[in-house]
Amino acid sequence: MAIKSIKRRSIKRSDSQPSTTMSPPLSQTSHGFDYRRVHIFISVFLLLGVLVLLGISSSMWIKFGSVDQSQESSKVTKGGGIEPQIYGIQVIKEFPHDPGAFTQGLLYVENDTLFESTGLYGQSSVRKVALKTGKVEAFQKMNSSYFGEGLTLLGQRLFQVTWLKKTGFIYDRNNLSRFKEFTHQMQDGWGLATDGKVLFGSDGTSTLYHIDPKTLKVIRQDVVKYNGQEVRFLNELEFIGGEVWANVFMTDCIARISREGGMVLGWILLPQLRKGLIAAGYDGIDVLNGIAWNNKDDRVYVTGKLWPKLYEIKLLPTNKFHSADVKRLCLQSS
């Protein structure tokens, strides 16, 4: 539109002038049109066009970059939450452990002292154990009709549940004397832990129970799931850093569970511990079971049923295992 306007003005000015036989300047045509002005205008127009295109291009790059970033973020937050981290472990220390202890519950108190609940009919017990030596310092044998299971400490009281029964016991932590029997509302007694306010319980299903320690009534139940699949056979429990950690029975896996809603926050895979013991000639060992936490020094200890060793471990994020490995190694359909 601007070019046409300039052209019309040039023609009008030429018509108003008398004709002449003189040769026009080199910058004009036979129609009296000034090419220098048009050249300047076109150059400015092209320059502006290039700048506009560059601006659009920059905006597009910024936009595409933002899309890429959001897509990357969506991978991290797929499903509205962070994809559970998978951990391997590093063994920091090894300690001796009673190879005759069918470990069902384990907890750290203080001064390198553990409390442990053991199972098997006729061999079940509650015991106080020295961490560094594995020596049993106090021992309370259970009636042969009971199969000891999960154990936790709240204040001065040790709470214990038993297998295939809804019966539990409360002991004095100082001398392990039993002073109360209770009945719980879980389907069975497998694991116990506490955050200092409520008891967390498991019964071999995918349910994580919240139990009032005063009334021993269930006040909440959460179904533990990973990628939409129920995590069954929750066994020994420990409350660590705001999470409930659970051994998954018959596996070398520990699930890190949110105390609110039962979502799996992470997995710890420890197959090297059991495989290492078997390679060393300990053929009579049973499954991984037993988690204890020294919250003062932030140290985690694990062992298993009939294991001759107890391990202090450090978690290491790993790319060795993936979701498919978790499904294969940790999740059981029935």
Secondary structure, 3 states (H helix, E strand, C coil): CHHHHHHHHHHHHHHCCCCCCCCCCCCECCCCCEHHHHHHHHHHHHHHHHHHHHHHHHHHHHHHHHHHHHHHHHHHCHHHCCCCEEEEEEEEEEEECCCCCCEEEEEECCCCEEEEEECCCCCCEEEEEECCCCCEEEEEECCCCCCEEEEEEECCEEEEEECCCCEEEEEECCCCCEEEEEECCCCCCCEEEECCCCEEEECCCCEEEEECCCCCCEEEEEECEECCEECCCEEEEEEECCEEEEEECCCCEEEEEECCCCEEEEEEECHHHHHHHHHCCCCCCCCEEEEEEECCCCEEEEEECCCCEEEEEEEEECCCCCHHHHHHHHCCCC
